Amino acid sequence: MDIKKHLIITGNSTVSWKDAIVKAIDEASKTIDYLSEVKILEQRANIDGNKISEYFVDLDLSFTLDLDRKENN
């Protein structure tokens, strides 16, 4: 049986929403094992003058719990 856990994170980029998503997943994968799914919850941006200056995305990341992992005591 797989048990999944969800974590909501926010990514940002000065390039695009896609870049913000890719960067957020890349950073999360450095400390979270078994990432399996991503759901984009919200996209927003800051505007400076008449241009977007920074992109933000809220992501719901899913990862599978390792039920066979031994506890460290």
C-alpha positions in Angstrom: 0.0 0.0 0.0 1.3 3.5 -0.9 0.7 6.4 1.4 1.2 9.8 -0.1 1.9 13.0 1.8 1.2 16.5 0.4 3.3 19.6 0.9 2.4 23.1 -0.3 5.3 25.2 -1.5 5.8 28.5 -3.3 8.3 28.9 -6.1 9.4 32.1 -7.8 11.3 33.2 -10.9 12.1 36.4 -12.8 11.8 34.4 -16.1 8.4 32.6 -16.2 5.8 30.6 -14.3 7.3 27.4 -15.9 10.7 28.4 -14.6 9.3 28.9 -11.1 7.7 25.5 -11.2 10.9 23.8 -12.4 13.1 25.5 -9.8 10.7 24.8 -7.0 10.6 21.1 -7.8 14.4 20.9 -8.3 14.9 22.5 -4.8 12.3 20.3 -3.1 13.8 17.2 -4.6 17.1 17.9 -2.8 15.5 17.3 0.6 12.4 15.2 -0.2 12.6 11.7 -1.5 10.0 9.9 -3.7 8.4 13.0 -5.2 5.6 11.7 -7.4 3.1 14.5 -8.4 2.7 18.2 -8.6 -0.5 20.2 -8.8 -0.4 23.9 -9.6 -2.7 25.7 -7.2 -2.2 29.3 -8.1 -0.1 31.6 -10.3 0.5 35.2 -9.7 3.1 37.9 -10.5 4.5 41.2 -9.5 4.3 44.0 -12.0 7.0 46.8 -12.3 5.9 49.5 -14.7 4.2 47.7 -17.5 6.2 44.4 -17.3 6.1 41.3 -15.0 9.1 41.5 -12.7 8.6 38.3 -10.8 6.5 35.1 -11.2 5.1 33.1 -8.3 3.5 29.6 -8.2 1.9 27.8 -5.3 2.4 24.0 -5.8 0.9 21.0 -4.0 3.7 18.4 -4.1 3.0 14.8 -3.4 5.5 12.2 -2.3 5.3 8.6 -1.3 6.2 7.7 2.3 8.8 5.1 2.7 7.0 2.6 4.9 10.1 0.2 5.0 12.4 2.9 6.4 14.0 2.0 9.7 13.9 4.5 12.5 17.1 6.1 13.7 17.4 5.9 17.4 
